[in-house]
Amino acid sequence: MSTRRLGAALGVQGMTLYHYFPTKAALLDGMVERLLSLSLPSLSETMRGPWTEALRRFAVGLRGVLLQHPAR
């Protein structure tokens, strides 16, 4: 992922993103956070029961989100 390409997709210059994120790593962290929040609609619901089942529910939810938004 390049900031130039992301900026173009958002209709701004790539360097504009650094107004909102101090580094590219911070931008990527924010993207991962958002992705994980989409795959975990209810943390208390996802994390109930044995940890192996909770991890399975998390992985299934994450896979579902990723399949809805394939790479271009």
Secondary structure as GFF3:
##gff-version 3
##sequence-region A 1 72
A	DSSP	alpha_helix	3	10	.	.	.	ID=ss1
A	DSSP	three_ten_helix	14	19	.	.	.	ID=ss2
A	DSSP	alpha_helix	24	39	.	.	.	ID=ss3
A	DSSP	alpha_helix	43	46	.	.	.	ID=ss4
A	DSSP	alpha_helix	51	68	.	.	.	ID=ss5
###
